[in-house]
Amino acid sequence: DLPFGGVGDSGTGAYHGKAGFERLSHMKPIFVQTKLNGLNFLLPPYGGLFKKAMALFLK
């Protein structure tokens, strides 16, 4: 059996501050989608604004 825990550099208390937080944390990306998206009219369900934009685009 390997020792677990301890005091000082041997285990508990060996990580301090930002470096310890980063060592014991798992970084993951987070995507936040807000309601204020300028391209929402391009996504289904298509409404009148989409039809007007496509009519102008296809002229």
C-alpha positions in Angstrom: 0.0 0.0 0.0 1.2 3.5 -0.9 0.9 6.2 1.7 -2.0 8.6 1.3 -2.3 12.1 2.6 0.3 13.4 5.1 1.5 16.8 6.1 3.7 19.2 4.1 5.2 18.1 0.8 4.0 14.5 1.3 0.4 15.2 0.6 -2.3 17.3 2.3 -1.3 20.9 2.2 1.3 20.5 -0.6 -0.6 22.7 -3.0 -1.2 26.4 -2.4 -2.5 29.4 -4.3 -3.1 29.7 -8.0 -0.6 26.9 -8.9 -2.4 24.5 -6.6 -5.8 25.4 -7.9 -4.7 24.9 -11.5 -3.1 21.6 -10.7 -6.2 20.2 -9.0 -8.7 21.7 -11.5 -9.9 20.5 -14.8 -10.3 23.3 -17.3 -13.1 23.1 -19.8 -14.5 25.5 -22.4 -17.9 27.0 -21.8 -20.1 28.4 -24.6 -22.7 31.0 -23.6 -25.4 31.7 -26.1 -27.4 34.9 -25.5 -30.8 35.9 -26.8 -29.2 38.9 -28.5 -27.8 37.0 -31.5 -27.9 38.9 -34.8 -28.2 35.7 -36.8 -31.2 34.1 -35.0 -33.5 34.9 -38.0 -31.4 32.5 -40.1 -32.3 29.5 -37.9 -35.5 27.5 -38.1 -38.4 28.0 -37.7 -38.2 30.5 -40.5 -40.4 33.6 -40.2 -41.2 36.7 -42.2 -37.9 38.4 -41.6 -36.0 35.4 -43.0 -38.2 35.4 -46.1 -37.7 39.1 -46.7 -33.9 38.8 -46.2 -33.8 35.9 -48.7 -35.9 37.8 -51.2 -33.5 40.7 -51.1 -30.5 38.4 -51.2 -31.7 36.4 -54.2 -32.6 39.5 -56.3 
